[in-house]
Amino acid sequence: MTTQTQAFALLQGDEFVELYKVLKVLGLVNGGGEAKHVITEGQVTVNGDVDTRKRKKCVVGDIISFNDATIEIVPAD
């Protein structure tokens, strides 16, 4: 089973997005509280490593994995 990578574009002028916001905005969790919980529980990886920092600054090129979803942070259009 192959997983397709989904792009998450930063907002114009932003250099990073906090990890929990990526999960919340993409609808992978029901809200910010749940996003913070799954991150703290070690269910999310950034660039292949488990990261438990809810407010980790994700930058262009970072690859986030959660459940069967893979997300790449890309620059604003």
C-alpha positions in Angstrom: 0.0 0.0 0.0 1.5 3.3 -1.0 0.8 6.5 0.8 0.4 9.7 -1.2 2.1 12.8 0.1 -0.2 15.8 0.7 1.2 19.3 0.4 0.7 21.9 3.1 1.5 25.4 1.8 2.7 28.0 4.3 0.8 31.3 4.3 2.3 34.2 2.4 5.0 35.7 4.6 5.2 32.8 7.0 8.5 31.0 7.5 7.0 28.1 9.6 3.8 26.5 10.9 3.4 24.9 14.3 3.1 21.1 14.1 -0.3 20.8 15.9 -1.8 23.4 13.4 -0.9 21.2 10.4 -2.9 18.2 11.8 -5.8 20.5 12.8 -6.1 22.5 9.6 -5.9 19.3 7.4 -8.7 17.7 9.5 -6.6 14.8 10.5 -7.8 15.3 14.1 -11.0 16.8 15.5 -9.3 19.9 17.0 -6.3 21.5 18.4 -6.6 19.7 21.7 -6.6 16.3 20.0 -3.7 17.3 17.8 -1.6 18.2 20.8 -2.6 14.9 22.5 -1.5 12.7 19.6 1.8 14.6 19.3 2.5 14.3 23.0 1.7 10.6 22.8 4.4 10.1 20.1 2.1 9.3 17.3 3.5 11.9 14.9 6.9 11.9 13.1 8.7 14.8 11.5 11.3 13.8 8.9 11.2 10.2 10.1 11.7 10.9 13.8 9.0 11.0 16.5 8.6 14.5 17.7 6.6 15.3 20.8 6.8 19.1 20.6 3.3 20.4 19.9 4.6 23.8 18.8 7.5 22.5 16.8 8.2 25.0 14.0 7.8 23.0 10.7 9.5 24.6 7.8 9.5 24.1 4.0 10.7 20.6 3.2 9.7 19.0 6.4 7.8 15.7 6.1 5.1 14.9 8.7 3.6 11.5 9.1 0.5 10.7 11.2 -1.6 7.5 10.9 -1.6 6.8 7.1 -1.1 10.5 6.1 2.1 12.0 4.9 2.4 15.8 4.6 5.1 17.9 3.1 5.5 21.6 4.0 5.8 23.6 0.9 6.3 27.4 0.2 3.3 29.7 -0.3 2.0 30.0 -3.8 
